Amino acid sequence: MLWKEEFSVEAAQERYVTRRQFGKFLTLTSLAMLAGNVWILLRSAWRRGEPEPPAQLVLRAGEVPAGGVRVFRYPGPNDPCLLLRTGPASYVAYSQKCTHLSCAVYPSDDGRRLECPCHEGYFSLDDGRVLQGPPPRPLPRILLEQRGGEVWAVGVHDGKVLS
């Protein structure tokens, strides 16, 4: 019974948590959550001062047929986006990351909405708003400009009211 001398903790007493231990746990957890929220606040305040991303050529006229789709990256190399040609001279573009868990969204078979296959989330093709499912907010919209026969990405709209 040498092991009982080396491990002298009794299993019956090991299961109980004292009020002091529980209070310490709650205090430390609350402080960690406070620190995390302060960090998020500081990061969002810092991002407000960032300039708009530079304009980027997405496509030239005739490269995508009406009803067609083009995947591109904007504003950075890790930001996939979808450009959809909805008519002869009309285009819309959205971030390809679902606002729920960042799964890739893609156009539905009928071409009337964007779908997220992870949890059956659906977004409007017109404005990116949530039609169904768990996504908490609309898809970020990529602002487009047509310059001559070219379509340029010029900014990102995160779903808040446009000015």
C-alpha positions as CSV (number, residue, x, y, z in Angstrom):
1,M,0.0,0.0,0.0
2,L,2.9,2.3,-0.8
3,W,0.7,4.2,-3.3
4,K,-1.7,5.3,-0.6
5,E,1.2,7.1,1.2
6,E,2.3,8.8,-2.0
7,F,-1.3,9.8,-2.9
8,S,-2.7,10.8,0.4
9,V,-5.7,12.7,-1.1
10,E,-9.0,11.1,-0.3
11,A,-11.3,10.9,-3.4
12,A,-14.4,11.7,-1.3
13,Q,-13.0,15.1,-0.2
14,E,-11.5,15.9,-3.6
15,R,-14.9,16.3,-5.3
16,Y,-16.0,19.3,-3.1
17,V,-15.2,22.8,-4.0
18,T,-15.0,25.3,-1.1
19,R,-16.8,28.7,-1.3
20,R,-13.4,30.4,-1.4
21,Q,-12.3,28.4,-4.4
22,F,-15.6,29.0,-6.2
23,G,-15.4,32.8,-5.4
24,K,-11.8,32.9,-6.7
25,F,-12.9,31.1,-9.9
26,L,-15.8,33.6,-10.4
27,T,-13.5,36.6,-9.8
28,L,-10.8,35.5,-12.2
29,T,-13.3,34.5,-14.9
30,S,-15.0,37.9,-14.6
31,L,-11.7,39.8,-14.8
32,A,-10.8,37.7,-17.9
33,M,-14.1,38.6,-19.6
34,L,-13.6,42.3,-18.7
35,A,-10.1,42.3,-20.2
36,G,-11.5,40.6,-23.4
37,N,-14.2,43.2,-23.8
38,V,-11.8,46.1,-23.2
39,W,-9.5,44.6,-25.9
40,I,-12.4,44.3,-28.4
41,L,-13.4,47.9,-27.7
42,L,-9.9,49.2,-28.2
43,R,-9.5,47.2,-31.5
44,S,-12.8,48.5,-32.9
45,A,-11.8,52.1,-31.9
46,W,-8.5,51.7,-33.6
47,R,-10.0,50.3,-36.8
48,R,-12.3,53.3,-37.2
49,G,-9.2,55.4,-38.0
50,E,-8.0,53.0,-40.8
51,P,-8.3,54.4,-44.3
52,E,-10.6,52.8,-46.9
53,P,-8.8,50.1,-48.9
54,P,-7.5,51.1,-52.3
55,A,-9.6,50.6,-55.5
56,Q,-9.0,47.3,-57.2
57,L,-9.9,46.2,-60.7
58,V,-12.3,43.2,-60.5
59,L,-13.2,42.6,-64.1
60,R,-13.5,44.0,-67.6
61,A,-16.6,44.1,-69.7
62,G,-17.6,40.8,-71.2
63,E,-15.6,38.6,-68.8
64,V,-18.6,37.4,-66.9
65,P,-22.0,36.7,-68.7
66,A,-25.3,38.0,-67.2
67,G,-26.1,35.7,-64.3
68,G,-22.5,34.7,-63.9
69,V,-20.2,34.8,-60.9
70,R,-16.6,35.8,-60.3
71,V,-14.6,35.1,-57.1
72,F,-12.0,37.7,-56.2
73,R,-10.1,38.9,-53.1
74,Y,-10.8,42.3,-51.6
75,P,-9.6,44.3,-49.6
76,G,-6.8,41.8,-48.7
77,P,-5.5,38.5,-50.0
78,N,-7.4,36.6,-47.2
79,D,-10.8,38.1,-48.0
80,P,-12.7,36.1,-50.6
81,C,-15.6,37.9,-52.3
82,L,-18.3,37.1,-54.9
83,L,-19.1,39.4,-57.8
84,L,-22.5,38.6,-59.4
85,R,-23.7,40.0,-62.7
86,T,-27.4,40.5,-62.1
87,G,-28.2,42.2,-65.4
88,P,-26.6,43.5,-68.6
89,A,-24.9,46.4,-66.8
90,S,-25.6,45.7,-63.1
91,Y,-23.3,44.0,-60.7
92,V,-23.3,43.3,-56.9
93,A,-20.5,42.0,-54.7
94,Y,-20.4,40.6,-51.2
95,S,-17.9,39.0,-48.9
96,Q,-17.9,35.3,-49.4
97,K,-17.7,34.6,-45.6
98,C,-20.9,33.9,-43.8
99,T,-21.5,36.2,-40.8
100,H,-22.4,33.1,-38.6
101,L,-19.3,30.9,-38.7
102,S,-17.3,32.2,-41.8
103,C,-18.3,29.3,-44.1
104,A,-18.2,30.1,-47.8
105,V,-21.4,31.3,-49.3
106,Y,-22.4,30.7,-52.9
107,P,-25.3,31.5,-55.2
108,S,-28.3,29.2,-55.1
109,D,-29.2,27.1,-58.1
110,D,-32.0,29.5,-59.0
111,G,-29.7,32.5,-58.7
112,R,-32.1,34.5,-56.4
113,R,-30.1,34.3,-53.1
114,L,-26.8,33.4,-51.6
115,E,-26.6,30.2,-49.5
116,C,-24.4,29.1,-46.6
117,P,-24.3,25.3,-46.6
118,C,-23.0,25.0,-43.0
119,H,-26.3,25.8,-41.2
120,E,-28.7,26.6,-44.0
121,G,-28.3,30.4,-43.9
122,Y,-29.7,32.4,-46.8
123,F,-28.9,36.0,-47.8
124,S,-30.7,38.3,-50.2
125,L,-28.9,38.9,-53.5
126,D,-30.2,42.5,-53.6
127,D,-28.8,43.8,-50.4
128,G,-27.1,40.9,-48.5
129,R,-29.7,40.9,-45.7
130,V,-30.4,37.6,-43.9
131,L,-33.4,35.8,-45.2
132,Q,-33.2,32.6,-43.1
133,G,-31.0,30.8,-40.7
134,P,-28.6,31.6,-37.9
135,P,-26.5,34.4,-39.4
136,P,-26.7,37.4,-37.0
137,R,-26.1,40.2,-39.6
138,P,-26.1,40.8,-43.3
139,L,-23.1,40.0,-45.6
140,P,-20.6,42.8,-45.9
141,R,-21.2,44.5,-49.3
142,I,-18.3,45.3,-51.6
143,L,-18.8,48.8,-53.1
144,L,-18.4,48.8,-56.8
145,E,-17.8,51.5,-59.5
146,Q,-18.0,51.1,-63.2
147,R,-15.3,53.0,-65.0
148,G,-15.6,52.7,-68.7
149,G,-15.8,49.0,-69.5
150,E,-14.3,48.0,-66.1
151,V,-15.7,47.2,-62.7
152,W,-13.7,48.3,-59.7
153,A,-14.0,47.4,-56.0
154,V,-13.7,50.7,-54.1
155,G,-14.7,49.9,-50.5
156,V,-16.5,47.6,-48.0
157,H,-19.9,48.3,-46.4
158,D,-20.4,46.3,-43.3
159,G,-24.2,46.3,-43.2
160,K,-24.8,49.5,-41.3
161,V,-26.7,52.4,-42.8
162,L,-25.0,53.8,-45.8
163,S,-24.4,57.6,-45.8
